């Protein structure tokens, strides 16, 4: 199973340790940027789990309307959102839910992720989320392998 900044799937990757799943590979139309290790949240011995990222950033309609990149606010600027402060691997999904529950603004990064859908081979993946701080750092560390989209203002 690959969770991602961005997508949490119930579909598992074959558990055969001889399978060559690697960072930078495509999975469910997305890009693997981390494979869970012992002591990571969600790690299961003998199974392959990890994090995947959408192949491009999600933006607001500002680009279409004003011709500028539409960077969304992270969520409720200058407002403390209860519970949305976990930083470790495996906490991005809950942080996103907490932001959505504690913030009524529409054009925020958490909502863009939660609303994002991608259909691959007739299967729609629609449970995406923002990365936690450590998940985002892993994406940054692997930016050359994953793709240059991680070069923007994170």
Phi and psi in radians as a Rosetta constraint file:
Dihedral C 1 N 2 CA 2 C 2 CIRCULARHARMONIC -1.984 0.35
Dihedral N 2 CA 2 C 2 N 3 CIRCULARHARMONIC 2.027 0.35
Dihedral C 2 N 3 CA 3 C 3 CIRCULARHARMONIC -1.602 0.35
Dihedral N 3 CA 3 C 3 N 4 CIRCULARHARMONIC 2.786 0.35
Dihedral C 3 N 4 CA 4 C 4 CIRCULARHARMONIC -2.712 0.35
Dihedral N 4 CA 4 C 4 N 5 CIRCULARHARMONIC 2.866 0.35
Dihedral C 4 N 5 CA 5 C 5 CIRCULARHARMONIC -1.452 0.35
Dihedral N 5 CA 5 C 5 N 6 CIRCULARHARMONIC 1.612 0.35
Dihedral C 5 N 6 CA 6 C 6 CIRCULARHARMONIC 2.259 0.35
Dihedral N 6 CA 6 C 6 N 7 CIRCULARHARMONIC -1.040 0.35
Dihedral C 6 N 7 CA 7 C 7 CIRCULARHARMONIC -2.405 0.35
Dihedral N 7 CA 7 C 7 N 8 CIRCULARHARMONIC 2.397 0.35
Dihedral C 7 N 8 CA 8 C 8 CIRCULARHARMONIC -2.080 0.35
Dihedral N 8 CA 8 C 8 N 9 CIRCULARHARMONIC 1.950 0.35
Dihedral C 8 N 9 CA 9 C 9 CIRCULARHARMONIC -1.949 0.35
Dihedral N 9 CA 9 C 9 N 10 CIRCULARHARMONIC 2.544 0.35
Dihedral C 9 N 10 CA 10 C 10 CIRCULARHARMONIC -1.538 0.35
Dihedral N 10 CA 10 C 10 N 11 CIRCULARHARMONIC -0.123 0.35
Dihedral C 10 N 11 CA 11 C 11 CIRCULARHARMONIC -1.328 0.35
Dihedral N 11 CA 11 C 11 N 12 CIRCULARHARMONIC 2.297 0.35
Dihedral C 11 N 12 CA 12 C 12 CIRCULARHARMONIC -1.720 0.35
Dihedral N 12 CA 12 C 12 N 13 CIRCULARHARMONIC 2.636 0.35
Dihedral C 12 N 13 CA 13 C 13 CIRCULARHARMONIC -1.431 0.35
Dihedral N 13 CA 13 C 13 N 14 CIRCULARHARMONIC 2.503 0.35
Dihedral C 13 N 14 CA 14 C 14 CIRCULARHARMONIC -0.848 0.35
Dihedral N 14 CA 14 C 14 N 15 CIRCULARHARMONIC 2.397 0.35
Dihedral C 14 N 15 CA 15 C 15 CIRCULARHARMONIC -1.526 0.35
Dihedral N 15 CA 15 C 15 N 16 CIRCULARHARMONIC 0.047 0.35
Dihedral C 15 N 16 CA 16 C 16 CIRCULARHARMONIC -1.176 0.35
Dihedral N 16 CA 16 C 16 N 17 CIRCULARHARMONIC 2.032 0.35
Dihedral C 16 N 17 CA 17 C 17 CIRCULARHARMONIC -1.052 0.35
Dihedral N 17 CA 17 C 17 N 18 CIRCULARHARMONIC -0.248 0.35
Dihedral C 17 N 18 CA 18 C 18 CIRCULARHARMONIC -1.429 0.35
Dihedral N 18 CA 18 C 18 N 19 CIRCULARHARMONIC -0.191 0.35
Dihedral C 18 N 19 CA 19 C 19 CIRCULARHARMONIC -1.123 0.35
Dihedral N 19 CA 19 C 19 N 20 CIRCULARHARMONIC 2.383 0.35
Dihedral C 19 N 20 CA 20 C 20 CIRCULARHARMONIC -1.660 0.35
Dihedral N 20 CA 20 C 20 N 21 CIRCULARHARMONIC 1.252 0.35
Dihedral C 20 N 21 CA 21 C 21 CIRCULARHARMONIC -1.548 0.35
Dihedral N 21 CA 21 C 21 N 22 CIRCULARHARMONIC 2.227 0.35
Dihedral C 21 N 22 CA 22 C 22 CIRCULARHARMONIC -2.447 0.35
Dihedral N 22 CA 22 C 22 N 23 CIRCULARHARMONIC 2.741 0.35
Dihedral C 22 N 23 CA 23 C 23 CIRCULARHARMONIC -1.012 0.35
Dihedral N 23 CA 23 C 23 N 24 CIRCULARHARMONIC 2.335 0.35
Dihedral C 23 N 24 CA 24 C 24 CIRCULARHARMONIC 1.713 0.35
Dihedral N 24 CA 24 C 24 N 25 CIRCULARHARMONIC -0.275 0.35
Dihedral C 24 N 25 CA 25 C 25 CIRCULARHARMONIC -1.221 0.35
Dihedral N 25 CA 25 C 25 N 26 CIRCULARHARMONIC 2.716 0.35
Dihedral C 25 N 26 CA 26 C 26 CIRCULARHARMONIC -1.561 0.35
Dihedral N 26 CA 26 C 26 N 27 CIRCULARHARMONIC 2.374 0.35
Dihedral C 26 N 27 CA 27 C 27 CIRCULARHARMONIC -2.517 0.35
Dihedral N 27 CA 27 C 27 N 28 CIRCULARHARMONIC 2.192 0.35
Dihedral C 27 N 28 CA 28 C 28 CIRCULARHARMONIC 0.955 0.35
Dihedral N 28 CA 28 C 28 N 29 CIRCULARHARMONIC 0.608 0.35
Dihedral C 28 N 29 CA 29 C 29 CIRCULARHARMONIC 1.355 0.35
Dihedral N 29 CA 29 C 29 N 30 CIRCULARHARMONIC 0.059 0.35
Dihedral C 29 N 30 CA 30 C 30 CIRCULARHARMONIC -2.053 0.35
Dihedral N 30 CA 30 C 30 N 31 CIRCULARHARMONIC -3.095 0.35
Dihedral C 30 N 31 CA 31 C 31 CIRCULARHARMONIC -2.004 0.35
Dihedral N 31 CA 31 C 31 N 32 CIRCULARHARMONIC 2.170 0.35
Dihedral C 31 N 32 CA 32 C 32 CIRCULARHARMONIC -1.240 0.35
Dihedral N 32 CA 32 C 32 N 33 CIRCULARHARMONIC 2.198 0.35
Dihedral C 32 N 33 CA 33 C 33 CIRCULARHARMONIC -2.099 0.35
Dihedral N 33 CA 33 C 33 N 34 CIRCULARHARMONIC -0.063 0.35
Dihedral C 33 N 34 CA 34 C 34 CIRCULARHARMONIC -2.838 0.35
Dihedral N 34 CA 34 C 34 N 35 CIRCULARHARMONIC 2.452 0.35
Dihedral C 34 N 35 CA 35 C 35 CIRCULARHARMONIC -1.984 0.35
Dihedral N 35 CA 35 C 35 N 36 CIRCULARHARMONIC 2.177 0.35
Dihedral C 35 N 36 CA 36 C 36 CIRCULARHARMONIC -1.021 0.35
Dihedral N 36 CA 36 C 36 N 37 CIRCULARHARMONIC 2.548 0.35
Dihedral C 36 N 37 CA 37 C 37 CIRCULARHARMONIC -2.131 0.35
Dihedral N 37 CA 37 C 37 N 38 CIRCULARHARMONIC 2.891 0.35
Dihedral C 37 N 38 CA 38 C 38 CIRCULARHARMONIC -0.844 0.35
Dihedral N 38 CA 38 C 38 N 39 CIRCULARHARMONIC 2.401 0.35
Dihedral C 38 N 39 CA 39 C 39 CIRCULARHARMONIC 1.416 0.35
Dihedral N 39 CA 39 C 39 N 40 CIRCULARHARMONIC -0.073 0.35
Dihedral C 39 N 40 CA 40 C 40 CIRCULARHARMONIC -1.380 0.35
Dihedral N 40 CA 40 C 40 N 41 CIRCULARHARMONIC 2.548 0.35
Dihedral C 40 N 41 CA 41 C 41 CIRCULARHARMONIC -1.060 0.35
Dihedral N 41 CA 41 C 41 N 42 CIRCULARHARMONIC 2.273 0.35
Dihedral C 41 N 42 CA 42 C 42 CIRCULARHARMONIC 1.616 0.35
Dihedral N 42 CA 42 C 42 N 43 CIRCULARHARMONIC -0.133 0.35
Dihedral C 42 N 43 CA 43 C 43 CIRCULARHARMONIC -1.215 0.35
Dihedral N 43 CA 43 C 43 N 44 CIRCULARHARMONIC 2.347 0.35
Dihedral C 43 N 44 CA 44 C 44 CIRCULARHARMONIC -2.257 0.35
Dihedral N 44 CA 44 C 44 N 45 CIRCULARHARMONIC 2.084 0.35
Dihedral C 44 N 45 CA 45 C 45 CIRCULARHARMONIC -0.976 0.35
Dihedral N 45 CA 45 C 45 N 46 CIRCULARHARMONIC 2.341 0.35
Dihedral C 45 N 46 CA 46 C 46 CIRCULARHARMONIC 1.470 0.35
Dihedral N 46 CA 46 C 46 N 47 CIRCULARHARMONIC -0.029 0.35
Dihedral C 46 N 47 CA 47 C 47 CIRCULARHARMONIC -2.125 0.35
Dihedral N 47 CA 47 C 47 N 48 CIRCULARHARMONIC 2.673 0.35
Dihedral C 47 N 48 CA 48 C 48 CIRCULARHARMONIC -1.795 0.35
Dihedral N 48 CA 48 C 48 N 49 CIRCULARHARMONIC 2.086 0.35
Dihedral C 48 N 49 CA 49 C 49 CIRCULARHARMONIC -2.331 0.35
Dihedral N 49 CA 49 C 49 N 50 CIRCULARHARMONIC 2.763 0.35
Dihedral C 49 N 50 CA 50 C 50 CIRCULARHARMONIC -3.022 0.35
Dihedral N 50 CA 50 C 50 N 51 CIRCULARHARMONIC -2.865 0.35
Dihedral C 50 N 51 CA 51 C 51 CIRCULARHARMONIC -2.070 0.35
Dihedral N 51 CA 51 C 51 N 52 CIRCULARHARMONIC 2.406 0.35
Dihedral C 51 N 52 CA 52 C 52 CIRCULARHARMONIC -2.195 0.35
Dihedral N 52 CA 52 C 52 N 53 CIRCULARHARMONIC 2.726 0.35
Dihedral C 52 N 53 CA 53 C 53 CIRCULARHARMONIC -2.196 0.35
Dihedral N 53 CA 53 C 53 N 54 CIRCULARHARMONIC 2.598 0.35
Dihedral C 53 N 54 CA 54 C 54 CIRCULARHARMONIC -1.085 0.35
Dihedral N 54 CA 54 C 54 N 55 CIRCULARHARMONIC 2.625 0.35
Dihedral C 54 N 55 CA 55 C 55 CIRCULARHARMONIC -1.291 0.35
Dihedral N 55 CA 55 C 55 N 56 CIRCULARHARMONIC -0.149 0.35
Dihedral C 55 N 56 CA 56 C 56 CIRCULARHARMONIC -2.580 0.35
Dihedral N 56 CA 56 C 56 N 57 CIRCULARHARMONIC 2.791 0.35
Dihedral C 56 N 57 CA 57 C 57 CIRCULARHARMONIC -1.184 0.35
Dihedral N 57 CA 57 C 57 N 58 CIRCULARHARMONIC 2.655 0.35
Dihedral C 57 N 58 CA 58 C 58 CIRCULARHARMONIC -1.663 0.35
Dihedral N 58 CA 58 C 58 N 59 CIRCULARHARMONIC 2.398 0.35
Dihedral C 58 N 59 CA 59 C 59 CIRCULARHARMONIC -2.263 0.35
Dihedral N 59 CA 59 C 59 N 60 CIRCULARHARMONIC 2.959 0.35
Dihedral C 59 N 60 CA 60 C 60 CIRCULARHARMONIC -1.503 0.35
Dihedral N 60 CA 60 C 60 N 61 CIRCULARHARMONIC 3.139 0.35
Dihedral C 60 N 61 CA 61 C 61 CIRCULARHARMONIC -1.325 0.35
Dihedral N 61 CA 61 C 61 N 62 CIRCULARHARMONIC -0.019 0.35
Dihedral C 61 N 62 CA 62 C 62 CIRCULARHARMONIC -1.026 0.35
Dihedral N 62 CA 62 C 62 N 63 CIRCULARHARMONIC -0.597 0.35
Dihedral C 62 N 63 CA 63 C 63 CIRCULARHARMONIC -1.095 0.35
Dihedral N 63 CA 63 C 63 N 64 CIRCULARHARMONIC -0.809 0.35
Dihedral C 63 N 64 CA 64 C 64 CIRCULARHARMONIC -1.202 0.35
Dihedral N 64 CA 64 C 64 N 65 CIRCULARHARMONIC -0.677 0.35
Dihedral C 64 N 65 CA 65 C 65 CIRCULARHARMONIC -1.339 0.35
Dihedral N 65 CA 65 C 65 N 66 CIRCULARHARMONIC -0.720 0.35
Dihedral C 65 N 66 CA 66 C 66 CIRCULARHARMONIC -2.107 0.35
Dihedral N 66 CA 66 C 66 N 67 CIRCULARHARMONIC -0.009 0.35
Dihedral C 66 N 67 CA 67 C 67 CIRCULARHARMONIC 1.311 0.35
Dihedral N 67 CA 67 C 67 N 68 CIRCULARHARMONIC 0.316 0.35
Dihedral C 67 N 68 CA 68 C 68 CIRCULARHARMONIC -2.130 0.35
Dihedral N 68 CA 68 C 68 N 69 CIRCULARHARMONIC 2.696 0.35
Dihedral C 68 N 69 CA 69 C 69 CIRCULARHARMONIC -1.075 0.35
Dihedral N 69 CA 69 C 69 N 70 CIRCULARHARMONIC 2.261 0.35
Dihedral C 69 N 70 CA 70 C 70 CIRCULARHARMONIC -1.635 0.35
Dihedral N 70 CA 70 C 70 N 71 CIRCULARHARMONIC 1.318 0.35
Dihedral C 70 N 71 CA 71 C 71 CIRCULARHARMONIC -1.238 0.35
Dihedral N 71 CA 71 C 71 N 72 CIRCULARHARMONIC 2.270 0.35
Dihedral C 71 N 72 CA 72 C 72 CIRCULARHARMONIC -1.602 0.35
Dihedral N 72 CA 72 C 72 N 73 CIRCULARHARMONIC 2.640 0.35
Dihedral C 72 N 73 CA 73 C 73 CIRCULARHARMONIC -1.127 0.35
Dihedral N 73 CA 73 C 73 N 74 CIRCULARHARMONIC 2.635 0.35
Dihedral C 73 N 74 CA 74 C 74 CIRCULARHARMONIC -1.094 0.35
Dihedral N 74 CA 74 C 74 N 75 CIRCULARHARMONIC -0.598 0.35
Dihedral C 74 N 75 CA 75 C 75 CIRCULARHARMONIC 2.571 0.35
Dihedral N 75 CA 75 C 75 N 76 CIRCULARHARMONIC 2.142 0.35
Dihedral C 75 N 76 CA 76 C 76 CIRCULARHARMONIC 0.845 0.35
Dihedral N 76 CA 76 C 76 N 77 CIRCULARHARMONIC 1.050 0.35
Dihedral C 76 N 77 CA 77 C 77 CIRCULARHARMONIC -0.807 0.35
Dihedral N 77 CA 77 C 77 N 78 CIRCULARHARMONIC 2.255 0.35
Dihedral C 77 N 78 CA 78 C 78 CIRCULARHARMONIC 1.177 0.35
Dihedral N 78 CA 78 C 78 N 79 CIRCULARHARMONIC 0.253 0.35
Dihedral C 78 N 79 CA 79 C 79 CIRCULARHARMONIC -2.056 0.35
Dihedral N 79 CA 79 C 79 N 80 CIRCULARHARMONIC 2.199 0.35
Dihedral C 79 N 80 CA 80 C 80 CIRCULARHARMONIC -1.280 0.35
Dihedral N 80 CA 80 C 80 N 81 CIRCULARHARMONIC 2.172 0.35
Dihedral C 80 N 81 CA 81 C 81 CIRCULARHARMONIC -1.806 0.35
Dihedral N 81 CA 81 C 81 N 82 CIRCULARHARMONIC 2.042 0.35
Dihedral C 81 N 82 CA 82 C 82 CIRCULARHARMONIC -1.025 0.35
Dihedral N 82 CA 82 C 82 N 83 CIRCULARHARMONIC 2.227 0.35
Dihedral C 82 N 83 CA 83 C 83 CIRCULARHARMONIC 1.518 0.35
Dihedral N 83 CA 83 C 83 N 84 CIRCULARHARMONIC -0.193 0.35
Dihedral C 83 N 84 CA 84 C 84 CIRCULARHARMONIC -1.625 0.35
Dihedral N 84 CA 84 C 84 N 85 CIRCULARHARMONIC 0.760 0.35
Dihedral C 84 N 85 CA 85 C 85 CIRCULARHARMONIC -2.256 0.35
Dihedral N 85 CA 85 C 85 N 86 CIRCULARHARMONIC 0.262 0.35
Dihedral C 85 N 86 CA 86 C 86 CIRCULARHARMONIC -1.284 0.35
Dihedral N 86 CA 86 C 86 N 87 CIRCULARHARMONIC 2.517 0.35
Dihedral C 86 N 87 CA 87 C 87 CIRCULARHARMONIC -2.037 0.35
Dihedral N 87 CA 87 C 87 N 88 CIRCULARHARMONIC -0.323 0.35
Dihedral C 87 N 88 CA 88 C 88 CIRCULARHARMONIC -1.389 0.35
Dihedral N 88 CA 88 C 88 N 89 CIRCULARHARMONIC 2.898 0.35
Dihedral C 88 N 89 CA 89 C 89 CIRCULARHARMONIC -1.030 0.35
Dihedral N 89 CA 89 C 89 N 90 CIRCULARHARMONIC 2.319 0.35
Dihedral C 89 N 90 CA 90 C 90 CIRCULARHARMONIC 1.683 0.35
Dihedral N 90 CA 90 C 90 N 91 CIRCULARHARMONIC 0.060 0.35
Dihedral C 90 N 91 CA 91 C 91 CIRCULARHARMONIC -1.961 0.35
Dihedral N 91 CA 91 C 91 N 92 CIRCULARHARMONIC -0.016 0.35
Dihedral C 91 N 92 CA 92 C 92 CIRCULARHARMONIC -1.062 0.35
Dihedral N 92 CA 92 C 92 N 93 CIRCULARHARMONIC -0.725 0.35
Dihedral C 92 N 93 CA 93 C 93 CIRCULARHARMONIC -1.083 0.35
Dihedral N 93 CA 93 C 93 N 94 CIRCULARHARMONIC -0.812 0.35
Dihedral C 93 N 94 CA 94 C 94 CIRCULARHARMONIC -1.167 0.35
Dihedral N 94 CA 94 C 94 N 95 CIRCULARHARMONIC -0.693 0.35
Dihedral C 94 N 95 CA 95 C 95 CIRCULARHARMONIC -0.994 0.35
Dihedral N 95 CA 95 C 95 N 96 CIRCULARHARMONIC -0.765 0.35
Dihedral C 95 N 96 CA 96 C 96 CIRCULARHARMONIC -1.091 0.35
Dihedral N 96 CA 96 C 96 N 97 CIRCULARHARMONIC -0.778 0.35
Dihedral C 96 N 97 CA 97 C 97 CIRCULARHARMONIC -1.053 0.35
Dihedral N 97 CA 97 C 97 N 98 CIRCULARHARMONIC -0.713 0.35
Dihedral C 97 N 98 CA 98 C 98 CIRCULARHARMONIC -1.136 0.35
Dihedral N 98 CA 98 C 98 N 99 CIRCULARHARMONIC -0.711 0.35
Dihedral C 98 N 99 CA 99 C 99 CIRCULARHARMONIC -1.094 0.35
Dihedral N 99 CA 99 C 99 N 100 CIRCULARHARMONIC -0.803 0.35
Dihedral C 99 N 100 CA 100 C 100 CIRCULARHARMONIC -1.099 0.35
Dihedral N 100 CA 100 C 100 N 101 CIRCULARHARMONIC -0.643 0.35
Dihedral C 100 N 101 CA 101 C 101 CIRCULARHARMONIC -1.283 0.35
Dihedral N 101 CA 101 C 101 N 102 CIRCULARHARMONIC -0.512 0.35
Dihedral C 101 N 102 CA 102 C 102 CIRCULARHARMONIC -1.816 0.35
Dihedral N 102 CA 102 C 102 N 103 CIRCULARHARMONIC 0.083 0.35
Dihedral C 102 N 103 CA 103 C 103 CIRCULARHARMONIC -2.362 0.35
Dihedral N 103 CA 103 C 103 N 104 CIRCULARHARMONIC 2.206 0.35
Dihedral C 103 N 104 CA 104 C 104 CIRCULARHARMONIC -1.675 0.35
Dihedral N 104 CA 104 C 104 N 105 CIRCULARHARMONIC -0.045 0.35
Dihedral C 104 N 105 CA 105 C 105 CIRCULARHARMONIC -1.184 0.35
Dihedral N 105 CA 105 C 105 N 106 CIRCULARHARMONIC 2.555 0.35
Dihedral C 105 N 106 CA 106 C 106 CIRCULARHARMONIC -1.555 0.35
Dihedral N 106 CA 106 C 106 N 107 CIRCULARHARMONIC -0.716 0.35
Dihedral C 106 N 107 CA 107 C 107 CIRCULARHARMONIC -1.724 0.35
Dihedral N 107 CA 107 C 107 N 108 CIRCULARHARMONIC 1.274 0.35
Dihedral C 107 N 108 CA 108 C 108 CIRCULARHARMONIC -2.217 0.35
Dihedral N 108 CA 108 C 108 N 109 CIRCULARHARMONIC 2.755 0.35
Dihedral C 108 N 109 CA 109 C 109 CIRCULARHARMONIC -1.030 0.35
Dihedral N 109 CA 109 C 109 N 110 CIRCULARHARMONIC -0.687 0.35
Dihedral C 109 N 110 CA 110 C 110 CIRCULARHARMONIC -1.065 0.35
Dihedral N 110 CA 110 C 110 N 111 CIRCULARHARMONIC -0.711 0.35
Dihedral C 110 N 111 CA 111 C 111 CIRCULARHARMONIC -1.237 0.35
Dihedral N 111 CA 111 C 111 N 112 CIRCULARHARMONIC -0.686 0.35
Dihedral C 111 N 112 CA 112 C 112 CIRCULARHARMONIC -1.015 0.35
Dihedral N 112 CA 112 C 112 N 113 CIRCULARHARMONIC -0.762 0.35
Dihedral C 112 N 113 CA 113 C 113 CIRCULARHARMONIC -1.163 0.35
Dihedral N 113 CA 113 C 113 N 114 CIRCULARHARMONIC -0.800 0.35
Dihedral C 113 N 114 CA 114 C 114 CIRCULARHARMONIC -1.114 0.35
Dihedral N 114 CA 114 C 114 N 115 CIRCULARHARMONIC -0.548 0.35
Dihedral C 114 N 115 CA 115 C 115 CIRCULARHARMONIC -1.495 0.35
Dihedral N 115 CA 115 C 115 N 116 CIRCULARHARMONIC -0.235 0.35
Dihedral C 115 N 116 CA 116 C 116 CIRCULARHARMONIC -1.184 0.35
Dihedral N 116 CA 116 C 116 N 117 CIRCULARHARMONIC 2.397 0.35
Dihedral C 116 N 117 CA 117 C 117 CIRCULARHARMONIC -2.375 0.35
Dihedral N 117 CA 117 C 117 N 118 CIRCULARHARMONIC 2.567 0.35
Dihedral C 117 N 118 CA 118 C 118 CIRCULARHARMONIC -2.472 0.35
Dihedral N 118 CA 118 C 118 N 119 CIRCULARHARMONIC 2.397 0.35
Dihedral C 118 N 119 CA 119 C 119 CIRCULARHARMONIC -1.968 0.35
Dihedral N 119 CA 119 C 119 N 120 CIRCULARHARMONIC 2.171 0.35
Dihedral C 119 N 120 CA 120 C 120 CIRCULARHARMONIC -2.186 0.35
Dihedral N 120 CA 120 C 120 N 121 CIRCULARHARMONIC 2.158 0.35
Dihedral C 120 N 121 CA 121 C 121 CIRCULARHARMONIC 0.861 0.35
Dihedral N 121 CA 121 C 121 N 122 CIRCULARHARMONIC 0.741 0.35
Dihedral C 121 N 122 CA 122 C 122 CIRCULARHARMONIC 1.386 0.35
Dihedral N 122 CA 122 C 122 N 123 CIRCULARHARMONIC -0.003 0.35
Dihedral C 122 N 123 CA 123 C 123 CIRCULARHARMONIC -1.849 0.35
Dihedral N 123 CA 123 C 123 N 124 CIRCULARHARMONIC 2.200 0.35
Dihedral C 123 N 124 CA 124 C 124 CIRCULARHARMONIC -1.665 0.35
Dihedral N 124 CA 124 C 124 N 125 CIRCULARHARMONIC 2.199 0.35
Dihedral C 124 N 125 CA 125 C 125 CIRCULARHARMONIC -1.829 0.35
Dihedral N 125 CA 125 C 125 N 126 CIRCULARHARMONIC 2.048 0.35
Dihedral C 125 N 126 CA 126 C 126 CIRCULARHARMONIC -2.409 0.35
Dihedral N 126 CA 126 C 126 N 127 CIRCULARHARMONIC 0.355 0.35
Dihedral C 126 N 127 CA 127 C 127 CIRCULARHARMONIC -2.042 0.35
Dihedral N 127 CA 127 C 127 N 128 CIRCULARHARMONIC 0.994 0.35
Dihedral C 127 N 128 CA 128 C 128 CIRCULARHARMONIC -1.458 0.35
Dihedral N 128 CA 128 C 128 N 129 CIRCULARHARMONIC 2.795 0.35
Dihedral C 128 N 129 CA 129 C 129 CIRCULARHARMONIC -2.647 0.35
Dihedral N 129 CA 129 C 129 N 130 CIRCULARHARMONIC 2.901 0.35
Dihedral C 129 N 130 CA 130 C 130 CIRCULARHARMONIC -1.320 0.35
Dihedral N 130 CA 130 C 130 N 131 CIRCULARHARMONIC 2.618 0.35
Dihedral C 130 N 131 CA 131 C 131 CIRCULARHARMONIC -1.333 0.35
Dihedral N 131 CA 131 C 131 N 132 CIRCULARHARMONIC 2.604 0.35
Dihedral C 131 N 132 CA 132 C 132 CIRCULARHARMONIC -1.238 0.35
Dihedral N 132 CA 132 C 132 N 133 CIRCULARHARMONIC 3.033 0.35
Dihedral C 132 N 133 CA 133 C 133 CIRCULARHARMONIC -1.024 0.35
Dihedral N 133 CA 133 C 133 N 134 CIRCULARHARMONIC -0.791 0.35
Dihedral C 133 N 134 CA 134 C 134 CIRCULARHARMONIC -1.236 0.35
Dihedral N 134 CA 134 C 134 N 135 CIRCULARHARMONIC -0.606 0.35
Dihedral C 134 N 135 CA 135 C 135 CIRCULARHARMONIC -1.132 0.35
Dihedral N 135 CA 135 C 135 N 136 CIRCULARHARMONIC -0.736 0.35
Dihedral C 135 N 136 CA 136 C 136 CIRCULARHARMONIC -1.114 0.35
Dihedral N 136 CA 136 C 136 N 137 CIRCULARHARMONIC -0.677 0.35
Dihedral C 136 N 137 CA 137 C 137 CIRCULARHARMONIC -1.100 0.35
Dihedral N 137 CA 137 C 137 N 138 CIRCULARHARMONIC -0.684 0.35
Dihedral C 137 N 138 CA 138 C 138 CIRCULARHARMONIC -1.108 0.35
Dihedral N 138 CA 138 C 138 N 139 CIRCULARHARMONIC -0.685 0.35
Dihedral C 138 N 139 CA 139 C 139 CIRCULARHARMONIC -1.102 0.35
Dihedral N 139 CA 139 C 139 N 140 CIRCULARHARMONIC -0.746 0.35
Dihedral C 139 N 140 CA 140 C 140 CIRCULARHARMONIC -1.111 0.35
Dihedral N 140 CA 140 C 140 N 141 CIRCULARHARMONIC -0.779 0.35
Dihedral C 140 N 141 CA 141 C 141 CIRCULARHARMONIC -1.020 0.35
Dihedral N 141 CA 141 C 141 N 142 CIRCULARHARMONIC -0.629 0.35
Dihedral C 141 N 142 CA 142 C 142 CIRCULARHARMONIC -1.753 0.35
Dihedral N 142 CA 142 C 142 N 143 CIRCULARHARMONIC 0.366 0.35
Dihedral C 142 N 143 CA 143 C 143 CIRCULARHARMONIC -1.060 0.35
Dihedral N 143 CA 143 C 143 N 144 CIRCULARHARMONIC -0.627 0.35
Dihedral C 143 N 144 CA 144 C 144 CIRCULARHARMONIC -1.190 0.35
Dihedral N 144 CA 144 C 144 N 145 CIRCULARHARMONIC -0.646 0.35
Dihedral C 144 N 145 CA 145 C 145 CIRCULARHARMONIC -1.320 0.35
Dihedral N 145 CA 145 C 145 N 146 CIRCULARHARMONIC -0.682 0.35
Dihedral C 145 N 146 CA 146 C 146 CIRCULARHARMONIC -1.364 0.35
Dihedral N 146 CA 146 C 146 N 147 CIRCULARHARMONIC -0.756 0.35
Dihedral C 146 N 147 CA 147 C 147 CIRCULARHARMONIC 2.566 0.35
Dihedral N 147 CA 147 C 147 N 148 CIRCULARHARMONIC 2.737 0.35
Dihedral C 147 N 148 CA 148 C 148 CIRCULARHARMONIC -1.219 0.35
Dihedral N 148 CA 148 C 148 N 149 CIRCULARHARMONIC -0.150 0.35
Dihedral C 148 N 149 CA 149 C 149 CIRCULARHARMONIC -1.032 0.35
Dihedral N 149 CA 149 C 149 N 150 CIRCULARHARMONIC -0.399 0.35
Dihedral C 149 N 150 CA 150 C 150 CIRCULARHARMONIC -1.391 0.35
Dihedral N 150 CA 150 C 150 N 151 CIRCULARHARMONIC 0.132 0.35
Dihedral C 150 N 151 CA 151 C 151 CIRCULARHARMONIC -1.482 0.35
Dihedral N 151 CA 151 C 151 N 152 CIRCULARHARMONIC -0.163 0.35
Dihedral C 151 N 152 CA 152 C 152 CIRCULARHARMONIC -1.307 0.35
Dihedral N 152 CA 152 C 152 N 153 CIRCULARHARMONIC -2.922 0.35
Dihedral C 152 N 153 CA 153 C 153 CIRCULARHARMONIC -1.360 0.35
Dihedral N 153 CA 153 C 153 N 154 CIRCULARHARMONIC 1.095 0.35
